[in-house]
């Protein structure tokens, strides 16, 4: 999946409907827990969760940006 630069792996997990631990384990190359800023990046999510990610990501990421 592709995610915008600077996206937290926690947001990716929430949008995918999986645990943050699962997403962190699949994306250990993002040592700071976010995708690199400034460009879209490929992220790995557990198999079978791509559709859920695609349908939820915009809503979940907007909510994360609005959180205090």
Backbone as CSV, one residue per row, in Angstrom:
resi,resn,N_x,N_y,N_z,CA_x,CA_y,CA_z,C_x,C_y,C_z
1,UNK,0.838,-1.165,0.000,0.000,0.000,0.000,0.892,1.239,0.000
2,UNK,0.358,2.342,-0.471,1.089,3.608,-0.456,0.439,4.532,0.558
3,UNK,1.283,5.239,1.269,0.812,6.196,2.260,1.589,7.496,2.074
4,UNK,0.961,8.624,2.346,1.658,9.906,2.229,2.849,9.988,3.182
5,UNK,3.801,10.821,2.838,4.944,11.035,3.710,4.527,11.544,5.075
6,UNK,5.210,11.084,6.094,4.932,11.518,7.449,3.728,10.846,8.095
7,UNK,3.283,9.725,7.547,2.125,9.020,8.105,2.574,8.070,9.209
8,UNK,1.924,8.172,10.336,2.224,7.294,11.468,1.797,5.861,11.168
9,UNK,2.615,4.917,11.584,2.242,3.509,11.424,1.027,3.162,12.279
10,UNK,0.791,3.927,13.349,-0.416,3.725,14.158,-1.668,4.032,13.328
11,UNK,-1.620,5.079,12.524,-2.745,5.435,11.661,-2.956,4.352,10.613
12,UNK,-1.886,3.849,10.062,-1.981,2.787,9.065,-2.617,1.545,9.682
13,UNK,-2.227,1.202,10.893,-2.806,0.053,11.582,-4.297,0.262,11.819
14,UNK,-4.661,1.434,12.307,-6.069,1.727,12.588,-6.902,1.622,11.311
15,UNK,-6.401,2.179,10.214,-7.123,2.128,8.949,-7.227,0.706,8.409
16,UNK,-6.252,-0.128,8.735,-6.226,-1.505,8.252,-7.020,-2.459,9.129
17,UNK,-7.377,-2.013,10.333,-8.110,-2.878,11.244,-7.253,-3.949,11.872
18,UNK,-5.973,-3.650,12.057,-5.042,-4.599,12.666,-4.292,-3.909,13.807
19,UNK,-3.547,-4.679,14.551,-2.802,-4.099,15.662,-1.596,-3.310,15.154
20,UNK,-1.235,-2.311,15.923,-0.038,-1.536,15.591,1.181,-2.442,15.594
21,UNK,1.207,-3.395,16.495,2.335,-4.327,16.562,2.535,-5.053,15.228
22,UNK,1.432,-5.496,14.613,1.527,-6.184,13.322,2.136,-5.274,12.254
23,UNK,1.683,-4.028,12.218,2.183,-3.095,11.208,3.646,-2.738,11.479
24,UNK,4.006,-2.529,12.741,5.398,-2.225,13.073,6.317,-3.392,12.702
25,UNK,5.869,-4.615,12.940,6.692,-5.784,12.600,6.918,-5.891,11.103
26,UNK,5.913,-5.541,10.307,6.036,-5.611,8.854,6.804,-4.439,8.255
27,UNK,7.001,-3.387,9.026,7.633,-2.162,8.517,8.778,-1.712,9.416
28,UNK,9.612,-2.635,9.808,10.718,-2.326,10.711,11.708,-1.344,10.115
29,UNK,11.679,-1.179,8.811,12.584,-0.226,8.161,12.195,1.227,8.447
30,UNK,10.984,1.460,8.962,10.585,2.804,9.402,10.842,2.902,10.905
31,UNK,12.084,3.148,11.247,12.526,3.071,12.645,11.891,4.131,13.541
32,UNK,11.371,5.187,12.980,10.729,6.238,13.792,9.215,6.067,13.877
33,UNK,8.703,5.024,13.248,7.270,4.757,13.329,6.423,5.606,12.405
34,UNK,7.050,6.274,11.447,6.337,7.071,10.449,7.006,6.884,9.098
35,UNK,6.237,7.113,8.039,6.835,7.062,6.711,7.679,8.325,6.508
36,UNK,8.690,8.258,5.655,9.546,9.433,5.439,8.730,10.626,4.945
37,UNK,9.037,11.821,5.428,8.289,13.013,5.006,8.583,13.385,3.556
38,UNK,7.605,14.048,2.954,7.840,14.636,1.643,7.529,13.786,0.434
39,UNK,7.229,12.508,0.629,6.920,11.679,-0.536,6.105,10.467,-0.104
40,UNK,5.247,9.986,-0.989,4.499,8.764,-0.670,5.463,7.587,-0.494
41,UNK,5.119,6.680,0.394,5.973,5.529,0.676,5.161,4.250,0.681
42,UNK,5.819,3.176,0.349,5.189,1.859,0.383,5.184,1.359,1.826
43,UNK,4.035,0.893,2.283,3.927,0.293,3.608,3.328,-1.099,3.458
44,UNK,3.734,-1.977,4.338,3.221,-3.345,4.337,2.141,-3.463,5.401
45,UNK,1.052,-4.129,5.032,-0.003,-4.426,5.988,-0.300,-5.912,5.884
46,UNK,-0.897,-6.502,6.916,-1.191,-7.930,6.857,-2.077,-8.279,5.651
47,UNK,-1.815,-9.431,5.103,-2.558,-9.918,3.949,-4.060,-9.924,4.240
48,UNK,-4.829,-9.532,3.243,-6.275,-9.540,3.368,-6.880,-8.258,3.920
49,UNK,-6.060,-7.248,4.193,-6.564,-6.012,4.787,-6.457,-4.802,3.853
50,UNK,-6.099,-5.021,2.611,-5.898,-3.916,1.673,-7.186,-3.134,1.415
51,UNK,-8.289,-3.831,1.190,-9.546,-3.125,0.918,-9.985,-2.281,2.102
52,UNK,-9.865,-2.833,3.291,-10.248,-2.083,4.486,-9.374,-0.837,4.630
53,UNK,-8.066,-1.002,4.405,-7.149,0.143,4.454,-7.582,1.213,3.464
54,UNK,-7.829,0.814,2.231,-8.189,1.776,1.193,-9.488,2.511,1.515
55,UNK,-10.454,1.808,2.079,-11.733,2.464,2.363,-11.677,3.320,3.629
56,UNK,-10.781,3.017,4.555,-10.716,3.741,5.831,-9.641,4.810,5.913
57,UNK,-8.611,4.729,5.102,-7.436,5.564,5.326,-7.744,7.056,5.336
58,UNK,-8.470,7.555,4.365,-8.726,8.999,4.302,-9.439,9.477,5.563
59,UNK,-10.446,8.741,6.010,-11.199,9.133,7.203,-10.337,9.042,8.452
60,UNK,-9.601,7.957,8.605,-8.770,7.758,9.794,-7.636,8.774,9.853
61,UNK,-7.003,9.047,8.725,-5.879,9.996,8.721,-6.370,11.416,9.001
62,UNK,-7.550,11.780,8.500,-8.115,13.105,8.820,-8.369,13.222,10.312
63,UNK,-8.925,12.180,10.899,-9.199,12.187,12.333,-7.929,12.299,13.157
64,UNK,-6.858,11.662,12.715,-5.591,11.723,13.422,-4.998,13.136,13.359
65,UNK,-5.185,13.815,12.252,-4.660,15.178,12.114,-5.421,16.161,12.985
66,UNK,-6.699,15.880,13.230,-7.520,16.782,14.008,-7.395,16.543,15.506
67,UNK,-6.832,15.388,15.891,-6.697,15.071,17.315,-5.725,16.052,17.974
68,UNK,-6.020,16.446,19.207,-5.129,17.400,19.902,-3.787,16.805,20.230
